[in-house]
Amino acid sequence: MILSRPRPEYNFPGLKPGDRWCLCATRWREALEAGVAPPVVLAASHSGALRFVSLDALQRYALDSEDS
């Protein structure tokens, strides 16, 4: 499913710029490896993500605290 597209059958309006959503660490790593990793809100990230992704990688994509 492409999250940016509305899915009325699921009552999902689609995402718009500025929206946030949960992405599992393995999918985020997959996006990172493909060169399309989305920004990360570190304060909202579970420490268990570090089993799959390095802290350095997450920090490179972290939003500034003022944007969180």
PyMOL Python script that loads the backbone (N, CA, C, O; Angstrom):
from pymol import cmd

cmd.read_pdbstr("""\
ATOM      1  N   MET A   1       0.844  -1.169   0.000  1.00  0.00           N
ATOM      2  CA  MET A   1       0.000   0.000   0.000  1.00  0.00           C
ATOM      3  C   MET A   1       0.891   1.235   0.000  1.00  0.00           C
ATOM      4  O   MET A   1       1.843   1.317   0.776  1.00  0.00           O
ATOM      5  N   ILE A   2       0.592   2.169  -0.846  1.00  0.00           N
ATOM      6  CA  ILE A   2       1.320   3.439  -0.852  1.00  0.00           C
ATOM      7  C   ILE A   2       0.592   4.376   0.097  1.00  0.00           C
ATOM      8  O   ILE A   2      -0.581   4.689  -0.104  1.00  0.00           O
ATOM      9  N   LEU A   3       1.293   4.820   1.130  1.00  0.00           N
ATOM     10  CA  LEU A   3       0.647   5.592   2.189  1.00  0.00           C
ATOM     11  C   LEU A   3       0.195   6.982   1.765  1.00  0.00           C
ATOM     12  O   LEU A   3      -0.677   7.567   2.408  1.00  0.00           O
ATOM     13  N   SER A   4       0.768   7.516   0.703  1.00  0.00           N
ATOM     14  CA  SER A   4       0.393   8.866   0.313  1.00  0.00           C
ATOM     15  C   SER A   4      -0.952   8.914  -0.405  1.00  0.00           C
ATOM     16  O   SER A   4      -1.531   9.988  -0.570  1.00  0.00           O
ATOM     17  N   ARG A   5      -1.446   7.766  -0.827  1.00  0.00           N
ATOM     18  CA  ARG A   5      -2.712   7.714  -1.556  1.00  0.00           C
ATOM     19  C   ARG A   5      -3.883   7.437  -0.614  1.00  0.00           C
ATOM     20  O   ARG A   5      -3.792   6.586   0.272  1.00  0.00           O
ATOM     21  N   PRO A   6      -4.976   8.160  -0.813  1.00  0.00           N
ATOM     22  CA  PRO A   6      -6.171   7.877  -0.016  1.00  0.00           C
ATOM     23  C   PRO A   6      -6.681   6.461  -0.279  1.00  0.00           C
ATOM     24  O   PRO A   6      -6.616   5.964  -1.403  1.00  0.00           O
ATOM     25  N   ARG A   7      -7.186   5.823   0.770  1.00  0.00           N
ATOM     26  CA  ARG A   7      -7.804   4.495   0.653  1.00  0.00           C
ATOM     27  C   ARG A   7      -9.162   4.557   1.346  1.00  0.00           C
ATOM     28  O   ARG A   7      -9.296   4.147   2.499  1.00  0.00           O
ATOM     29  N   PRO A   8     -10.171   5.073   0.638  1.00  0.00           N
ATOM     30  CA  PRO A   8     -11.486   5.248   1.274  1.00  0.00           C
ATOM     31  C   PRO A   8     -12.072   3.959   1.830  1.00  0.00           C
ATOM     32  O   PRO A   8     -12.825   3.989   2.804  1.00  0.00           O
ATOM     33  N   GLU A   9     -11.731   2.814   1.215  1.00  0.00           N
ATOM     34  CA  GLU A   9     -12.277   1.549   1.710  1.00  0.00           C
ATOM     35  C   GLU A   9     -11.778   1.207   3.109  1.00  0.00           C
ATOM     36  O   GLU A   9     -12.372   0.378   3.798  1.00  0.00           O
ATOM     37  N   TYR A  10     -10.669   1.854   3.535  1.00  0.00           N
ATOM     38  CA  TYR A  10     -10.136   1.674   4.893  1.00  0.00           C
ATOM     39  C   TYR A  10     -10.299   2.938   5.735  1.00  0.00           C
ATOM     40  O   TYR A  10      -9.758   3.038   6.835  1.00  0.00           O
ATOM     41  N   ASN A  11     -11.046   3.891   5.205  1.00  0.00           N
ATOM     42  CA  ASN A  11     -11.238   5.175   5.879  1.00  0.00           C
ATOM     43  C   ASN A  11      -9.900   5.876   6.132  1.00  0.00           C
ATOM     44  O   ASN A  11      -9.718   6.541   7.152  1.00  0.00           O
ATOM     45  N   PHE A  12      -8.972   5.716   5.187  1.00  0.00           N
ATOM     46  CA  PHE A  12      -7.638   6.314   5.295  1.00  0.00           C
ATOM     47  C   PHE A  12      -7.528   7.445   4.282  1.00  0.00           C
ATOM     48  O   PHE A  12      -7.619   7.207   3.078  1.00  0.00           O
ATOM     49  N   PRO A  13      -7.331   8.689   4.762  1.00  0.00           N
ATOM     50  CA  PRO A  13      -7.309   9.837   3.850  1.00  0.00           C
ATOM     51  C   PRO A  13      -6.009   9.995   3.059  1.00  0.00           C
ATOM     52  O   PRO A  13      -5.925  10.843   2.171  1.00  0.00           O
ATOM     53  N   GLY A  14      -5.007   9.193   3.372  1.00  0.00           N
ATOM     54  CA  GLY A  14      -3.699   9.375   2.734  1.00  0.00           C
ATOM     55  C   GLY A  14      -2.846  10.320   3.558  1.00  0.00           C
ATOM     56  O   GLY A  14      -3.352  11.048   4.412  1.00  0.00           O
ATOM     57  N   LEU A  15      -1.568  10.304   3.300  1.00  0.00           N
ATOM     58  CA  LEU A  15      -0.656  11.189   4.028  1.00  0.00           C
ATOM     59  C   LEU A  15      -0.428  12.464   3.241  1.00  0.00           C
ATOM     60  O   LEU A  15      -0.514  12.486   2.013  1.00  0.00           O
ATOM     61  N   LYS A  16      -0.138  13.520   3.974  1.00  0.00           N
ATOM     62  CA  LYS A  16       0.206  14.793   3.351  1.00  0.00           C
ATOM     63  C   LYS A  16       1.499  15.286   3.981  1.00  0.00           C
ATOM     64  O   LYS A  16       1.866  14.812   5.056  1.00  0.00           O
ATOM     65  N   PRO A  17       2.196  16.214   3.356  1.00  0.00           N
ATOM     66  CA  PRO A  17       3.456  16.705   3.932  1.00  0.00           C
ATOM     67  C   PRO A  17       3.273  17.125   5.394  1.00  0.00           C
ATOM     68  O   PRO A  17       2.318  17.819   5.743  1.00  0.00           O
ATOM     69  N   GLY A  18       4.196  16.696   6.224  1.00  0.00           N
ATOM     70  CA  GLY A  18       4.148  17.011   7.650  1.00  0.00           C
ATOM     71  C   GLY A  18       3.528  15.919   8.502  1.00  0.00           C
ATOM     72  O   GLY A  18       3.715  15.910   9.719  1.00  0.00           O
ATOM     73  N   ASP A  19       2.786  14.987   7.886  1.00  0.00           N
ATOM     74  CA  ASP A  19       2.224  13.871   8.642  1.00  0.00           C
ATOM     75  C   ASP A  19       3.344  12.967   9.132  1.00  0.00           C
ATOM     76  O   ASP A  19       4.422  12.916   8.540  1.00  0.00           O
ATOM     77  N   ARG A  20       3.079  12.262  10.207  1.00  0.00           N
ATOM     78  CA  ARG A  20       4.030  11.284  10.743  1.00  0.00           C
ATOM     79  C   ARG A  20       3.339   9.940  10.849  1.00  0.00           C
ATOM     80  O   ARG A  20       2.126   9.857  11.041  1.00  0.00           O
ATOM     81  N   TRP A  21       4.129   8.894  10.721  1.00  0.00           N
ATOM     82  CA  TRP A  21       3.600   7.549  10.863  1.00  0.00           C
ATOM     83  C   TRP A  21       4.690   6.650  11.410  1.00  0.00           C
ATOM     84  O   TRP A  21       5.876   6.971  11.343  1.00  0.00           O
ATOM     85  N   CYS A  22       4.273   5.533  11.944  1.00  0.00           N
ATOM     86  CA  CYS A  22       5.194   4.567  12.522  1.00  0.00           C
ATOM     87  C   CYS A  22       5.726   3.669  11.411  1.00  0.00           C
ATOM     88  O   CYS A  22       4.972   3.192  10.563  1.00  0.00           O
ATOM     89  N   LEU A  23       7.017   3.452  11.432  1.00  0.00           N
ATOM     90  CA  LEU A  23       7.655   2.580  10.457  1.00  0.00           C
ATOM     91  C   LEU A  23       8.566   1.640  11.222  1.00  0.00           C
ATOM     92  O   LEU A  23       9.397   2.090  12.012  1.00  0.00           O
ATOM     93  N   CYS A  24       8.424   0.343  11.001  1.00  0.00           N
ATOM     94  CA  CYS A  24       9.256  -0.601  11.745  1.00  0.00           C
ATOM     95  C   CYS A  24      10.715  -0.447  11.310  1.00  0.00           C
ATOM     96  O   CYS A  24      11.005  -0.014  10.195  1.00  0.00           O
ATOM     97  N   ALA A  25      11.606  -0.804  12.201  1.00  0.00           N
ATOM     98  CA  ALA A  25      13.040  -0.593  11.992  1.00  0.00           C
ATOM     99  C   ALA A  25      13.565  -1.324  10.765  1.00  0.00           C
ATOM    100  O   ALA A  25      14.431  -0.807  10.060  1.00  0.00           O
ATOM    101  N   THR A  26      13.048  -2.522  10.502  1.00  0.00           N
ATOM    102  CA  THR A  26      13.552  -3.258   9.342  1.00  0.00           C
ATOM    103  C   THR A  26      13.131  -2.597   8.036  1.00  0.00           C
ATOM    104  O   THR A  26      13.898  -2.596   7.074  1.00  0.00           O
ATOM    105  N   ARG A  27      11.945  -2.043   7.986  1.00  0.00           N
ATOM    106  CA  ARG A  27      11.508  -1.325   6.779  1.00  0.00           C
ATOM    107  C   ARG A  27      12.278  -0.022   6.636  1.00  0.00           C
ATOM    108  O   ARG A  27      12.617   0.378   5.522  1.00  0.00           O
ATOM    109  N   TRP A  28      12.558   0.648   7.759  1.00  0.00           N
ATOM    110  CA  TRP A  28      13.337   1.884   7.684  1.00  0.00           C
ATOM    111  C   TRP A  28      14.737   1.567   7.150  1.00  0.00           C
ATOM    112  O   TRP A  28      15.265   2.299   6.313  1.00  0.00           O
ATOM    113  N   ARG A  29      15.333   0.477   7.638  1.00  0.00           N
ATOM    114  CA  ARG A  29      16.655   0.069   7.151  1.00  0.00           C
ATOM    115  C   ARG A  29      16.597  -0.243   5.656  1.00  0.00           C
ATOM    116  O   ARG A  29      17.511   0.103   4.907  1.00  0.00           O
ATOM    117  N   GLU A  30      15.532  -0.890   5.234  1.00  0.00           N
ATOM    118  CA  GLU A  30      15.354  -1.185   3.811  1.00  0.00           C
ATOM    119  C   GLU A  30      15.305   0.117   2.997  1.00  0.00           C
ATOM    120  O   GLU A  30      15.916   0.210   1.932  1.00  0.00           O
ATOM    121  N   ALA A  31      14.582   1.107   3.499  1.00  0.00           N
ATOM    122  CA  ALA A  31      14.518   2.410   2.824  1.00  0.00           C
ATOM    123  C   ALA A  31      15.887   3.091   2.832  1.00  0.00           C
ATOM    124  O   ALA A  31      16.277   3.721   1.849  1.00  0.00           O
ATOM    125  N   LEU A  32      16.606   2.964   3.935  1.00  0.00           N
ATOM    126  CA  LEU A  32      17.952   3.532   4.030  1.00  0.00           C
ATOM    127  C   LEU A  32      18.857   2.924   2.967  1.00  0.00           C
ATOM    128  O   LEU A  32      19.582   3.638   2.274  1.00  0.00           O
ATOM    129  N   GLU A  33      18.812   1.613   2.845  1.00  0.00           N
ATOM    130  CA  GLU A  33      19.656   0.920   1.864  1.00  0.00           C
ATOM    131  C   GLU A  33      19.281   1.290   0.436  1.00  0.00           C
ATOM    132  O   GLU A  33      20.116   1.230  -0.466  1.00  0.00           O
ATOM    133  N   ALA A  34      18.014   1.675   0.229  1.00  0.00           N
ATOM    134  CA  ALA A  34      17.549   2.086  -1.098  1.00  0.00           C
ATOM    135  C   ALA A  34      17.777   3.573  -1.348  1.00  0.00           C
ATOM    136  O   ALA A  34      17.504   4.079  -2.436  1.00  0.00           O
ATOM    137  N   GLY A  35      18.290   4.281  -0.311  1.00  0.00           N
ATOM    138  CA  GLY A  35      18.563   5.713  -0.462  1.00  0.00           C
ATOM    139  C   GLY A  35      17.345   6.609  -0.317  1.00  0.00           C
ATOM    140  O   GLY A  35      17.358   7.751  -0.775  1.00  0.00           O
ATOM    141  N   VAL A  36      16.278   6.098   0.323  1.00  0.00           N
ATOM    142  CA  VAL A  36      15.053   6.884   0.464  1.00  0.00           C
ATOM    143  C   VAL A  36      14.513   6.873   1.903  1.00  0.00           C
ATOM    144  O   VAL A  36      13.300   6.922   2.110  1.00  0.00           O
ATOM    145  N   ALA A  37      15.399   6.810   2.882  1.00  0.00           N
ATOM    146  CA  ALA A  37      14.959   6.758   4.284  1.00  0.00           C
ATOM    147  C   ALA A  37      14.268   8.064   4.670  1.00  0.00           C
ATOM    148  O   ALA A  37      14.761   9.150   4.367  1.00  0.00           O
ATOM    149  N   PRO A  38      13.128   7.949   5.338  1.00  0.00           N
ATOM    150  CA  PRO A  38      12.444   9.163   5.801  1.00  0.00           C
ATOM    151  C   PRO A  38      13.092   9.705   7.069  1.00  0.00           C
ATOM    152  O   PRO A  38      13.855   9.002   7.731  1.00  0.00           O
ATOM    153  N   PRO A  39      12.786  10.954   7.405  1.00  0.00           N
ATOM    154  CA  PRO A  39      13.298  11.524   8.651  1.00  0.00           C
ATOM    155  C   PRO A  39      12.802  10.737   9.864  1.00  0.00           C
ATOM    156  O   PRO A  39      11.787  10.043   9.805  1.00  0.00           O
ATOM    157  N   VAL A  40      13.550  10.864  10.967  1.00  0.00           N
ATOM    158  CA  VAL A  40      13.256  10.115  12.190  1.00  0.00           C
ATOM    159  C   VAL A  40      13.072  11.087  13.354  1.00  0.00           C
ATOM    160  O   VAL A  40      13.828  12.048  13.495  1.00  0.00           O
ATOM    161  N   VAL A  41      12.076  10.832  14.175  1.00  0.00           N
ATOM    162  CA  VAL A  41      11.930  11.554  15.448  1.00  0.00           C
ATOM    163  C   VAL A  41      12.539  10.639  16.494  1.00  0.00           C
ATOM    164  O   VAL A  41      11.905   9.683  16.940  1.00  0.00           O
ATOM    165  N   LEU A  42      13.772  10.934  16.882  1.00  0.00           N
ATOM    166  CA  LEU A  42      14.486  10.043  17.802  1.00  0.00           C
ATOM    167  C   LEU A  42      13.767   9.870  19.126  1.00  0.00           C
ATOM    168  O   LEU A  42      13.746   8.771  19.680  1.00  0.00           O
ATOM    169  N   ALA A  43      13.185  10.925  19.633  1.00  0.00           N
ATOM    170  CA  ALA A  43      12.495  10.838  20.926  1.00  0.00           C
ATOM    171  C   ALA A  43      11.290   9.898  20.865  1.00  0.00           C
ATOM    172  O   ALA A  43      10.838   9.407  21.899  1.00  0.00           O
ATOM    173  N   ALA A  44      10.772   9.646  19.675  1.00  0.00           N
ATOM    174  CA  ALA A  44       9.623   8.761  19.517  1.00  0.00           C
ATOM    175  C   ALA A  44      10.040   7.364  19.063  1.00  0.00           C
ATOM    176  O   ALA A  44       9.192   6.510  18.801  1.00  0.00           O
ATOM    177  N   SER A  45      11.341   7.137  18.972  1.00  0.00           N
ATOM    178  CA  SER A  45      11.845   5.851  18.489  1.00  0.00           C
ATOM    179  C   SER A  45      12.175   4.927  19.654  1.00  0.00           C
ATOM    180  O   SER A  45      12.717   5.367  20.668  1.00  0.00           O
ATOM    181  N   HIS A  46      11.852   3.669  19.509  1.00  0.00           N
ATOM    182  CA  HIS A  46      12.129   2.682  20.549  1.00  0.00           C
ATOM    183  C   HIS A  46      13.597   2.281  20.489  1.00  0.00           C
ATOM    184  O   HIS A  46      14.162   2.163  19.402  1.00  0.00           O
ATOM    185  N   SER A  47      14.211   2.073  21.629  1.00  0.00           N
ATOM    186  CA  SER A  47      15.623   1.688  21.673  1.00  0.00           C
ATOM    187  C   SER A  47      15.873   0.346  20.983  1.00  0.00           C
ATOM    188  O   SER A  47      16.993   0.066  20.556  1.00  0.00           O
ATOM    189  N   GLY A  48      14.840  -0.477  20.874  1.00  0.00           N
ATOM    190  CA  GLY A  48      14.977  -1.762  20.194  1.00  0.00           C
ATOM    191  C   GLY A  48      15.317  -1.622  18.716  1.00  0.00           C
ATOM    192  O   GLY A  48      15.800  -2.571  18.099  1.00  0.00           O
ATOM    193  N   ALA A  49      15.070  -0.459  18.149  1.00  0.00           N
ATOM    194  CA  ALA A  49      15.418  -0.228  16.744  1.00  0.00           C
ATOM    195  C   ALA A  49      16.916  -0.380  16.525  1.00  0.00           C
ATOM    196  O   ALA A  49      17.363  -0.677  15.417  1.00  0.00           O
ATOM    197  N   LEU A  50      17.690  -0.175  17.588  1.00  0.00           N
ATOM    198  CA  LEU A  50      19.157  -0.263  17.469  1.00  0.00           C
ATOM    199  C   LEU A  50      19.633  -1.686  17.196  1.00  0.00           C
ATOM    200  O   LEU A  50      20.799  -1.893  16.862  1.00  0.00           O
ATOM    201  N   ARG A  51      18.755  -2.656  17.330  1.00  0.00           N
ATOM    202  CA  ARG A  51      19.121  -4.034  16.956  1.00  0.00           C
ATOM    203  C   ARG A  51      19.196  -4.177  15.438  1.00  0.00           C
ATOM    204  O   ARG A  51      19.805  -5.118  14.930  1.00  0.00           O
ATOM    205  N   PHE A  52      18.581  -3.251  14.722  1.00  0.00           N
ATOM    206  CA  PHE A  52      18.480  -3.345  13.273  1.00  0.00           C
ATOM    207  C   PHE A  52      19.167  -2.209  12.525  1.00  0.00           C
ATOM    208  O   PHE A  52      19.563  -2.355  11.369  1.00  0.00           O
ATOM    209  N   VAL A  53      19.301  -1.066  13.213  1.00  0.00           N
ATOM    210  CA  VAL A  53      19.838   0.142  12.579  1.00  0.00           C
ATOM    211  C   VAL A  53      20.801   0.794  13.558  1.00  0.00           C
ATOM    212  O   VAL A  53      20.543   0.828  14.761  1.00  0.00           O
ATOM    213  N   SER A  54      21.908   1.311  13.046  1.00  0.00           N
ATOM    214  CA  SER A  54      22.883   1.957  13.937  1.00  0.00           C
ATOM    215  C   SER A  54      22.367   3.320  14.410  1.00  0.00           C
ATOM    216  O   SER A  54      21.597   3.984  13.716  1.00  0.00           O
ATOM    217  N   LEU A  55      22.800   3.712  15.584  1.00  0.00           N
ATOM    218  CA  LEU A  55      22.448   5.026  16.112  1.00  0.00           C
ATOM    219  C   LEU A  55      22.957   6.113  15.176  1.00  0.00           C
ATOM    220  O   LEU A  55      22.279   7.120  14.970  1.00  0.00           O
ATOM    221  N   ASP A  56      24.136   5.923  14.610  1.00  0.00           N
ATOM    222  CA  ASP A  56      24.692   6.902  13.675  1.00  0.00           C
ATOM    223  C   ASP A  56      23.749   7.123  12.496  1.00  0.00           C
ATOM    224  O   ASP A  56      23.502   8.263  12.103  1.00  0.00           O
ATOM    225  N   ALA A  57      23.225   6.044  11.934  1.00  0.00           N
ATOM    226  CA  ALA A  57      22.301   6.168  10.799  1.00  0.00           C
ATOM    227  C   ALA A  57      21.042   6.918  11.213  1.00  0.00           C
ATOM    228  O   ALA A  57      20.582   7.804  10.493  1.00  0.00           O
ATOM    229  N   LEU A  58      20.482   6.571  12.370  1.00  0.00           N
ATOM    230  CA  LEU A  58      19.284   7.259  12.841  1.00  0.00           C
ATOM    231  C   LEU A  58      19.551   8.737  13.086  1.00  0.00           C
ATOM    232  O   LEU A  58      18.722   9.584  12.751  1.00  0.00           O
ATOM    233  N   GLN A  59      20.688   9.046  13.660  1.00  0.00           N
ATOM    234  CA  GLN A  59      21.020  10.448  13.943  1.00  0.00           C
ATOM    235  C   GLN A  59      21.188  11.266  12.669  1.00  0.00           C
ATOM    236  O   GLN A  59      20.861  12.452  12.641  1.00  0.00           O
ATOM    237  N   ARG A  60      21.699  10.633  11.617  1.00  0.00           N
ATOM    238  CA  ARG A  60      21.857  11.360  10.341  1.00  0.00           C
ATOM    239  C   ARG A  60      20.512  11.777   9.773  1.00  0.00           C
ATOM    240  O   ARG A  60      20.430  12.771   9.053  1.00  0.00           O
ATOM    241  N   TYR A  61      19.460  11.037  10.083  1.00  0.00           N
ATOM    242  CA  TYR A  61      18.129  11.324   9.554  1.00  0.00           C
ATOM    243  C   TYR A  61      17.197  11.944  10.607  1.00  0.00           C
ATOM    244  O   TYR A  61      16.006  12.128  10.358  1.00  0.00           O
ATOM    245  N   ALA A  62      17.743  12.256  11.763  1.00  0.00           N
ATOM    246  CA  ALA A  62      16.916  12.786  12.842  1.00  0.00           C
ATOM    247  C   ALA A  62      16.444  14.203  12.549  1.00  0.00           C
ATOM    248  O   ALA A  62      17.190  15.045  12.050  1.00  0.00           O
ATOM    249  N   LEU A  63      15.182  14.433  12.877  1.00  0.00           N
ATOM    250  CA  LEU A  63      14.664  15.802  12.817  1.00  0.00           C
ATOM    251  C   LEU A  63      15.228  16.569  13.994  1.00  0.00           C
ATOM    252  O   LEU A  63      15.485  15.992  15.051  1.00  0.00           O
ATOM    253  N   ASP A  64      15.421  17.858  13.820  1.00  0.00           N
ATOM    254  CA  ASP A  64      15.848  18.685  14.950  1.00  0.00           C
ATOM    255  C   ASP A  64      14.777  18.655  16.023  1.00  0.00           C
ATOM    256  O   ASP A  64      13.593  18.499  15.725  1.00  0.00           O
ATOM    257  N   SER A  65      15.195  18.806  17.278  1.00  0.00           N
ATOM    258  CA  SER A  65      14.236  18.741  18.384  1.00  0.00           C
ATOM    259  C   SER A  65      13.157  19.805  18.247  1.00  0.00           C
ATOM    260  O   SER A  65      12.033  19.589  18.701  1.00  0.00           O
ATOM    261  N   GLU A  66      13.457  20.933  17.644  1.00  0.00           N
ATOM    262  CA  GLU A  66      12.443  21.979  17.476  1.00  0.00           C
ATOM    263  C   GLU A  66      11.389  21.583  16.447  1.00  0.00           C
ATOM    264  O   GLU A  66      10.295  22.146  16.436  1.00  0.00           O
ATOM    265  N   ASP A  67      11.713  20.606  15.571  1.00  0.00           N
ATOM    266  CA  ASP A  67      10.753  20.134  14.582  1.00  0.00           C
ATOM    267  C   ASP A  67       9.949  18.960  15.110  1.00  0.00           C
ATOM    268  O   ASP A  67       8.982  18.549  14.469  1.00  0.00           O
ATOM    269  N   SER A  68      10.316  18.408  16.258  1.00  0.00           N
ATOM    270  CA  SER A  68       9.682  17.188  16.775  1.00  0.00           C
ATOM    271  C   SER A  68       8.316  17.475  17.344  1.00  0.00           C
ATOM    272  O   SER A  68       7.642  16.562  17.822  1.00  0.00           O
TER     273      SER A  68
END
""", "prot")
cmd.dss("prot")
cmd.show_as("cartoon", "prot")
cmd.util.cbc("prot")
cmd.orient("prot")
